[in-house]
């Protein structure tokens, strides 16, 4: 509550008391209080080569490349309620070429991520799923 509102309430209470009225004053604010939440932190992250090799990371306990452009990553902490972020990048390697690329990051269970990388604009048999280097972040 700001000072001018407190001053106005105090003056009104004094006026009521002076003319014989009754005033009830509370120190509780009628203004809504903001909920305090803990700041989000990155609980796990990884830089991964197209072949599934972890190039760097934290909070990662394992990775399994089980198909073209398909990876499972196990983290050391739970994923429930966390933001799962991923991006395709070179990670110090060669980019497979021009065109669009995509990444899907999803939760398999309590601490396992599913990653799918693709190059939809690439011609030939790799027109959709393709091994691409990527990075992921888990923010809770």
KEKE-3310 file (N, C-alpha, C; in steps of 0.2 Angstrom, whole numbers, plus 5000, padded with zeros to 4 digits):
npx = (5004:5003:5010:5002:4989:4989:4989:4977:4968:4971:4967:4954:4949:4953:4944:4931:4932:4933:4921:4913:4911:4914:4928:4936:4952:4964:4979:4981:4984:4974:4978:4983:4994:5009:5013:5027:5040:5052:5067:5069:5080:5093:5093:5099:5109:5115:5127:5127:5134:5130:5131:5127:5136:5141:5146:5148:5141:5129:5121:5117:5115:5116:5115:5106:5107:5096:5091:5089:5091:5086:5085:5088:5089:5095:5092:5099:5090:5072:5060:5047:5036:5046:5054:5057:5070:5077:5089:5094:5111:5128:5138:5152:5155:5152:5139:5125:5121:5111:5094:5079:5078:5074:5069:5063:5058:5054:5046:5049:5048:5050:5063:5069:5072:5066:5073:5071:5078:5077:5078:5068:5068:5078:5083:5079:5082:5084:5074:5066:5068:5084:5102:5107:5117:5114:5108:5102:5092:5086:5075:5070)
npy = (4994:5011:5026:5038:5032:5026:5038:5044:5035:5035:5049:5048:5039:5047:5058:5051:5047:5059:5065:5057:5044:5027:5018:5005:5000:4992:4984:4976:4974:4978:4976:4965:4951:4947:4931:4922:4914:4902:4905:4899:4886:4879:4862:4851:4849:4847:4845:4837:4826:4822:4808:4803:4805:4812:4829:4838:4842:4842:4834:4824:4807:4796:4791:4786:4781:4776:4775:4782:4799:4798:4798:4794:4802:4801:4809:4815:4820:4823:4826:4831:4845:4853:4864:4859:4861:4862:4863:4862:4862:4865:4861:4861:4853:4848:4856:4848:4854:4866:4871:4867:4862:4852:4849:4838:4837:4828:4820:4805:4797:4798:4803:4803:4809:4810:4813:4819:4821:4830:4833:4841:4846:4840:4830:4814:4798:4802:4812:4815:4810:4812:4811:4823:4836:4842:4852:4852:4858:4857:4865:4869)
npz = (5000:4996:5002:5001:5001:5013:5021:5018:5023:5036:5039:5037:5046:5058:5056:5057:5071:5077:5075:5082:5077:5073:5069:5061:5059:5049:5047:5036:5019:5005:4993:4980:4983:4975:4969:4975:4966:4964:4955:4938:4933:4924:4923:4916:4902:4885:4872:4857:4845:4828:4827:4840:4850:4865:4867:4876:4892:4906:4920:4912:4911:4902:4884:4870:4854:4843:4830:4813:4816:4828:4846:4863:4878:4894:4910:4925:4934:4938:4925:4925:4924:4918:4906:4890:4879:4863:4849:4833:4827:4822:4832:4831:4821:4804:4795:4788:4776:4765:4768:4777:4794:4808:4825:4837:4854:4867:4882:4888:4899:4917:4918:4905:4889:4873:4857:4841:4825:4810:4792:4783:4770:4762:4748:4743:4752:4764:4767:4778:4792:4799:4804:4814:4822:4838:4852:4868:4882:4898:4908:4924)
capx = (5000:5007:5010:4996:4983:4989:4988:4970:4964:4972:4963:4947:4948:4953:4938:4926:4933:4932:4914:4909:4910:4918:4932:4940:4958:4968:4986:4982:4983:4969:4981:4985:5001:5012:5016:5034:5042:5059:5069:5070:5087:5095:5095:5103:5110:5120:5129:5127:5135:5125:5132:5125:5142:5140:5152:5148:5134:5129:5115:5116:5118:5116:5112:5105:5105:5092:5089:5091:5089:5082:5090:5085:5094:5093:5095:5100:5084:5066:5058:5040:5035:5051:5054:5062:5072:5082:5090:5099:5117:5134:5142:5159:5155:5149:5132:5124:5119:5106:5087:5076:5080:5069:5070:5057:5060:5048:5048:5048:5046:5052:5070:5071:5070:5066:5075:5070:5080:5075:5079:5062:5069:5083:5080:5081:5079:5084:5070:5063:5073:5092:5106:5109:5120:5109:5109:5096:5092:5081:5074:5064)
capy = (5000:5017:5031:5042:5028:5026:5044:5045:5030:5038:5055:5046:5036:5052:5062:5048:5047:5066:5066:5052:5038:5021:5016:4999:5000:4986:4985:4971:4978:4975:4975:4958:4950:4943:4924:4922:4908:4901:4906:4893:4884:4873:4856:4847:4851:4843:4846:4830:4825:4818:4801:4802:4806:4818:4833:4842:4842:4842:4831:4818:4800:4792:4793:4780:4783:4770:4775:4788:4805:4796:4798:4794:4805:4800:4814:4813:4823:4822:4831:4834:4852:4857:4866:4855:4865:4859:4866:4859:4866:4861:4859:4861:4849:4851:4856:4844:4858:4870:4868:4867:4856:4852:4845:4837:4835:4825:4817:4798:4795:4803:4806:4801:4813:4808:4818:4817:4827:4829:4838:4840:4849:4836:4826:4807:4794:4806:4818:4817:4809:4813:4812:4830:4838:4846:4854:4852:4861:4856:4871:4868)
capz = (5000:4995:5007:5000:5003:5021:5024:5017:5027:5043:5040:5037:5053:5063:5055:5060:5078:5080:5075:5086:5073:5075:5063:5061:5054:5048:5043:5030:5013:5000:4986:4979:4983:4970:4971:4974:4964:4963:4948:4934:4932:4919:4927:4912:4895:4882:4865:4855:4838:4824:4828:4846:4855:4869:4866:4882:4895:4913:4922:4908:4913:4896:4878:4866:4847:4841:4823:4810:4819:4834:4852:4870:4883:4901:4914:4932:4938:4935:4920:4926:4925:4916:4899:4886:4873:4858:4843:4828:4826:4820:4837:4829:4815:4798:4794:4782:4770:4765:4768:4783:4798:4814:4831:4842:4860:4871:4888:4887:4906:4923:4917:4899:4884:4866:4852:4834:4821:4803:4787:4778:4763:4759:4744:4743:4757:4771:4766:4784:4798:4797:4809:4814:4828:4842:4859:4872:4888:4903:4913:4929)
cpx = (5005:5006:5004:4990:4983:4987:4980:4966:4965:4968:4956:4945:4948:4947:4932:4926:4931:4925:4909:4908:4914:4922:4936:4946:4962:4974:4986:4980:4978:4972:4983:4992:5003:5015:5023:5036:5049:5061:5070:5078:5088:5097:5099:5103:5115:5121:5130:5129:5130:5125:5130:5130:5140:5146:5153:5141:5135:5122:5113:5119:5119:5113:5112:5103:5102:5089:5091:5088:5085:5087:5086:5090:5091:5096:5095:5094:5078:5064:5051:5040:5041:5050:5059:5064:5077:5083:5095:5105:5123:5138:5149:5160:5153:5142:5130:5121:5113:5099:5085:5078:5075:5071:5064:5060:5054:5051:5045:5045:5049:5058:5073:5068:5070:5068:5074:5073:5078:5077:5074:5064:5075:5080:5083:5079:5080:5080:5067:5068:5080:5096:5109:5112:5115:5112:5102:5097:5086:5080:5068:5064)
cpy = (5006:5022:5036:5039:5028:5032:5046:5041:5033:5044:5053:5043:5042:5056:5058:5048:5054:5067:5061:5045:5033:5019:5010:5000:4994:4987:4980:4975:4974:4974:4968:4957:4946:4936:4924:4914:4907:4902:4899:4892:4879:4867:4851:4850:4847:4845:4839:4830:4821:4810:4799:4803:4813:4822:4837:4841:4842:4839:4826:4812:4795:4794:4786:4782:4776:4770:4781:4794:4804:4795:4798:4797:4804:4806:4812:4816:4822:4828:4834:4841:4856:4859:4862:4859:4861:4863:4862:4864:4862:4858:4857:4856:4852:4851:4852:4848:4862:4867:4869:4861:4857:4847:4844:4834:4834:4821:4809:4795:4800:4807:4805:4806:4809:4814:4815:4823:4825:4835:4837:4842:4845:4831:4818:4803:4797:4812:4820:4816:4809:4814:4819:4832:4842:4848:4854:4855:4859:4861:4869:4874)
cpz = (5000:5001:5007:5002:5010:5024:5023:5022:5034:5044:5040:5044:5058:5062:5058:5068:5081:5080:5079:5083:5076:5069:5065:5056:5054:5045:5037:5024:5008:4993:4986:4980:4978:4973:4970:4972:4963:4956:4944:4933:4927:4923:4923:4905:4892:4875:4862:4847:4835:4825:4835:4852:4859:4869:4872:4886:4903:4915:4917:4910:4907:4890:4874:4859:4844:4834:4820:4813:4825:4840:4858:4874:4890:4905:4921:4937:4934:4930:4921:4928:4922:4908:4896:4880:4869:4852:4839:4827:4824:4826:4835:4823:4809:4797:4787:4776:4771:4766:4775:4787:4804:4819:4835:4848:4865:4877:4887:4894:4911:4921:4910:4894:4877:4861:4845:4830:4814:4799:4782:4771:4759:4754:4745:4749:4764:4771:4773:4790:4795:4803:4809:4821:4831:4849:4862:4879:4892:4908:4917:4933)
residu = (UNK:UNK:UNK:UNK:UNK:UNK:UNK:UNK:UNK:UNK:UNK:UNK:UNK:UNK:UNK:UNK:UNK:UNK:UNK:UNK:UNK:UNK:UNK:UNK:UNK:UNK:UNK:UNK:UNK:UNK:UNK:UNK:UNK:UNK:UNK:UNK:UNK:UNK:UNK:UNK:UNK:UNK:UNK:UNK:UNK:UNK:UNK:UNK:UNK:UNK:UNK:UNK:UNK:UNK:UNK:UNK:UNK:UNK:UNK:UNK:UNK:UNK:UNK:UNK:UNK:UNK:UNK:UNK:UNK:UNK:UNK:UNK:UNK:UNK:UNK:UNK:UNK:UNK:UNK:UNK:UNK:UNK:UNK:UNK:UNK:UNK:UNK:UNK:UNK:UNK:UNK:UNK:UNK:UNK:UNK:UNK:UNK:UNK:UNK:UNK:UNK:UNK:UNK:UNK:UNK:UNK:UNK:UNK:UNK:UNK:UNK:UNK:UNK:UNK:UNK:UNK:UNK:UNK:UNK:UNK:UNK:UNK:UNK:UNK:UNK:UNK:UNK:UNK:UNK:UNK:UNK:UNK:UNK:UNK:UNK:UNK:UNK:UNK:UNK:UNK)
# end
